[in-house]
Amino acid sequence: MNQPGVPGQTGSMERSKRAVKGKGSGGGKGKGKGPRKGRKKAALVWLFFVVLFAIVCAVVGYLLVILNGQRILSANINKLNLDKASIVYDAKGTEIAKLYVAEGNREFVPFSEIPKLLQDAFVATEDKRFYSHSGVDLLGIGRALVKDVIARSAVEGASTITQQLAKNLFLNADKTIFRKGTEASIALALEQQKSKQEILELYLNRIYFGKGQYGVKTAAKYYFGVTDLEKLKLWQIATLAGIPKAPGVYNPVSNPEKSMERRAVVLKLMFDQGLITEEEKEAAAKVVYKPSSSSSRDAKYLTFVDYVVDEAQERTGLSEEELRSAGYKITTTIDTKAQTAMEKEFANNERFEKSVDETKVQGAMVVMNQHDGSLVAMVGGRDYEMQGWNRVTKQRQPGSSFKPIIDYGPAIETGNYFPWTTVEDVKRCFGDYCPSNSNRNQYLGSIPMSQAIKESRNVSAVWLLNEIGIGKGLDFAAKLGIELDKEDRNLSVALGGLTHGVTPLQMVRAYGAFANGGKLQDPHSILKIENSKGDVIYEFKSSAKQVMDENTSYYVTELLKGVVQKGGTGTRAAVGGRTVVGKTGTTQAGIPNYKTSKNRDVWFVGYTPELTAAVWFGYDKTDKQHLLDGSSGQAAAMFSAVMSKVLEGYEKKSFPTPSGLKEEEKLDGVTGLMAAYSPESVSVELNWSPVAGDGITYKVYRKGDGESEFKMLAEIGETAYDDLALLPEQTYTYYVTAYQASKKLESEPSEQIAITITTDLEVTPPPSEGEEGGESPSPSEPGGSSEPPIEIVVPGETPSASPSGEPTETPSASPSASPSESPIPSLPVDGNEGQGDGIDSTVDQVQQ
């Protein structure tokens, strides 16, 4: 037995304690396992009750949704809110139109008479899982939610055919959770009460197809003239199936191109789902729609009313169907007298060229009050149809009518150019771009800006844009509301050669800023919209802004005055008793490998102190057979005919004249021009008197035998010049101008002097005043003094004479020449014509 204090016993006891302690420790570990199992069990119990509660809530919610849907359905299954037509008024409160959505625009067709392919086309396009879901497509909702989350807004719809049918009972297109929930509840209730065939039948008979047409049968009759749906062709079926997504956009009458694009999408969906073959798809996609006679409707103010509907949709977010059926009161800016006058002129076939076939020359016109942006009248085309192709809002190439916007306006805005500033009208290339003038007398050298725009000289416009920089031109156009593409960053825009073109509405807005002291207005056709309760849901608020200096608008207006006056390209636009300014525009055929003098587009855009208008003529589709023989004069004539009637009820106003205008600067003309032939150096020595001023240089011009135009020989700083480029037995005529580069000013030409290169020369003095045989040029002509040009002739030789014995004229334009025949520039004053149309040249006569 071990005793206390014995080492052996002590060690044994310690081991026993450690063993007991270790056992206790192990026991502690075993006791902890029990509470953890309890917590897991508790969590499972809670999860079970949560799931059970969720299931109960889901079942209760589902039942409530079903009951709510059934309640709404029972109250509305036979009701469609289509009986309150909205009314359109003019500014005085006179009713001008009703936006009907009546039962007469719907013809019911039973399911048995709807072709299987037509049914399948709508299912494939609108709801490919239609036959497998119970009214709500959960997969579609999931996909839409993902896209909405990514876009952070409601951008994707997930409505089934059943839901769309449900929505038609309420006419509320707002994308809200409440509305979507109500729509889903009705859809579920519909699926409980109706078969898939009954639902599809209701859907195809109730949906809106645009242009006031409800139901597939009325749409087929309206768009294609087809009364038996079995006779519909594949391309027609696909066209109809594509409309409901956006009836105002995809119906083939309003937007044939967009309709054709949408049709291709439908055909691809049908092909992907095995409904048609590849060959059928390709053939149906290529068919070009032609409106049927059923899609025409005789009514007044159609273009304007259609534009009102489009603007109302844009301003309010309401659908066309809502606008037509919810009893709105829409007050507009229309001037019915002006609208009637415009429609009358567009109905006059004498105003348009006769086509070679049934395809008519088309046109469009819009008038705007530049002081507030209100649209006064518009016509979208000849024989315009309800919700048809409104050419007022379609892009076309503007030609030279774009020059004030891209060339002259921005140049004047820099502060370095004025109507009297000289621009170059010389044949040259700008890199790879080589523009040319279409004027009969093609190139005039240095001419004032006022003459360049009056005679619509192309090279001058390109030269000017090149001088100020394309960027300034594009920026100025953007300020006027015309944003151009990156592809338009080239000098061809100087002549209106654009990638996509501009619309008459854009042009009338831009020109309105020139007419209104530089203020750009927001064109609008609606003053306010009230709902059926009389509450104003929209009212126009002006957003006009100053986009250019007042002086710029004034000087551009002064420039454009000359276009309409004698010698300009737009004389046919004149309106008796009114100040009219504007610009013509003409575009070439633009058909590859086809040269012709015919035109694709002709324009006149102009304004008076009261109103601004734009006119366009051309074919919708251009080819070799469908081009215009005439030029912009016919558009100018339409402007005159319409505006003469429209302005009768408008008080005469004046264009705004800003303070601080810069007065026209002129250089003194060169005097004392003398010429002598030097046989030793074989040259003509020219001398003249100096002109006072800083930085004055002199430009020497010459014209030889057989040449129709003067050409600049040199620009020098001296008052003498030797011409060495001579040919024997030739007569050369010279004149000199003074030029000040710092101000871009060039004087009027000096008197002309002619010299004949021979071996033995004798100078013949000019006839004195009143002496027979001399004819003085008018003061506006080159060398506008009382003396005729001097000519040097060989002694003993007699110049050719007329049969009457009178001296004959040297080759030059007669005093009555047309604007394009002038070989020598004259200087119109303040943008107006110069004497003798601003185009006369001096008549040289030989004195024996």
C-alpha positions, 0 to 999 in steps of 0.5 A: 500500500503506498503511503503518503509522501511516497513518490510512487503514490503521488504520481499515480494520483496525478495520473488519475486526476488527469484521466478524470479531467480528460474524461470530463473534457471529452464529456463536455464535447459530447454534451455540445452536440445536442444543442446544435442538433436542436438549432438545425431542427428549429431552423427546419421548422421555421423554414417549413412554416415560411414556405407553407405561409408563402404557398398559402399567400401565393394561393390566396394571391392567385385566387384574388388575382383570378377573382379580380380578373373575373370580376373585371372581365365580367364587367367589360367582356362586351365593352370596348371604349371606342365611342368617344371621338376626339375633336380638333379645333383651330385657334379660334375654337372652330371644329375642323375635324373629328378623330373617329374610331367607330364600329364602322371601322371594324368588320367581325370575321369568325375564326373558321374564316381566318386562314391557318397561315394568318393565325400562325403569323400573328402567333409567331410574331406576337406570342410564340408560346401562345398555345402552351401558357395559361395567359401569362408567359412567365419565361417572357416576363423573366426575360423582360425583367432582366432587360428592364434591370439592365436598362434601368427602365421599363423597356421590354414588354412581355404581353401575351396575345391574351394580355394584349386582348385584355389591354384593349379593354382599358386603353391604358398604355402606361407601363406600370406594375399596377396596370400590368397586374390588372392586365395579367389578372384579366388574361388569366380569367380569359384563359379560364373562360375562353378557349385558345381559338376564341381568344385568338378570334377576339384578338384578331377582330379587336386589335388596331391596325392603324389609320382608324382600322380595327380587326384583321378583315377591315385592315386587309380590305383597307390596305390591300382591297382584299375582302376574302382573307383566304386570298391574302398572299404571304407578303400581305399576311406578314405585313398585317402581322407586323402592324400591331407592334406600332400601328402608326409606324408600321402600317404600309401607307404611312411608312412603306419602307418601315413596313417593309422592314417590319415585314422582313422581321415577321417573315424571318420569325415565320421561317425560324418556326418552320411555317414557311420556306426560305424561298417563300421568305425571300420572295415575300420580302421583296414585294413593294407595296402599292396603296389600294384605292380603298386606302383613299379618303376624301377629306379636308386638312388631312395632312395637317390633322395627321401631323397634329395626331403625330405631334400629340403622340410625341408630346403626351406619350398617348397612343394613336388609339387613345387620342382617337377614342378618349374624347380629347379636345385638341386646339391647333395652329392651323389657318384654314384659309391658308390650308384651303388655298394650299390644297387648291394649288396642289390639286391644280395639275397645271402646277406640275410637270406631266409624267411619262406614266401614271406615277405623278410628280410629287410635291410638299409645302409647309408655311410657318409663322417665324415669330412664334413657330406656329405651323399655318398650313401644310400639304404632304403631297398630291392626292394625299391620303389619310395618314399617308406619306407626309413629304413635309417630314421626309428627307430630300437633297436640298441643293443650293437652298442649303447655301445660306445655312452652310455657307453664307450664314456661317461666313457672315457670322464670323464677322469677317464677311459681308454682302459686299465682300468678294468671293472667288468664282474661279475654276479650281479643285479642292483636293479631289473635289472639283465643283463646277458652275452650271451658269452659262457664263461659267466663271467670273473671277472675283465677285461680291458675295451678293452676286454669287448667291443671286446667280447661285454660283457653286464654285463661290459657295465651295470656296467660301466654305473652304475659307471659313472651315467646314466645322463652322458650317456644320456648327451653324447648321446644327444651331439651326436645328439641322444635325448632319452626319459625320459623313457630311464633313466634306466640301460637297455640303456647300452645295447641299450634297448631304448623306440623308438630306433635309425635310421641308419642315427643317428648312422652314424652321432654319430660314425662319431664324433668318427672318426673325432676327436670329431666333430659332422657333420650335415648329408646332401644330398644337396649342393645347390638349384637354381631356374629356373632363376639361383638364389641360393635359398639354399646353405649348410652351415656347423654347425659342432661342437666339442662335445667331447674331442679329446682324447675321440674319439681317445681312443674309436677308439682304443677300436673299433679296437679290435672288427674287429680284430681276437677274436672280434665280427665284424671280417667279417667287415674287408676291405683289405688294410684299417683300419676298426673299429666299433661295432656290435649290436644284439637285442633279439626277444622281444616277450612276453612269447616266448623264442628263440635264434633268433634275431630281429635286427642286426647291424654293425656301423663302420668307416675307416679314410675316411668314416663312415657307418651303416648297419641294417638287420631285418624284418619290422614287427617282430613276431614268424615267422619273426625273424633272425636266424643269428647274426650281422656277416651278417651286418658286411659282408655287410659293408665289401662288400660295403665299399670294392668297395666304398673306391677304389676311396678314398685316404688312410688317418689316424685317427687323433692322439691328443697330450698329450695322456696318456700312458697305465699304468700297474701294476706288476703281483703277483709273488711267489704264494705258497699254503699249506693245513692245516688239523688242520684248514681245509684250504688252506693257500696262500702266495705271494710276495707284489707288489710295489705301493700305495693303492695296494690290492689283488684279489684271484680267485679260480676254483674248480672241475666241474667249468668252470670259476674262481670266485673271493674269496676275495679282501684283503690288505694282501699278505696272504689268508686262504681259508676255504670253502673247500670240501674233494677230490676236486681239487682247482686252484688259482691265484692272481692279484694286484689291484689299485683302484685309477687308476682302474688298475688290473695286469695280473693274477699270475701263477696258483697253484692247490691243491687237498684236501686229508688227506695225502698230498705231494707237487709235484714240477713243471717240470723244463724247458724242462722236459717232461710233462709240457706245458707253457702258452703264456705270454698273458695268466694268469700266463704268465711265463715259468712255468706251474701251481703247483698241489698237489697230493696224494702219490701213486695215479696216475692221469688219463692219455690218452690212449697214457700214456700222462697226460690229461688236466684238464677241461679248454679251449683249446688254440684254444678256441673261444672268448667266451670260456675263463675262464680267462681274458687276456690283449689285448694291445691298444685295439688289440687282445692278443696272442692266440686270447686273450682268451687262458687259461693255460693247467694244466698237472699232473707231477707224 
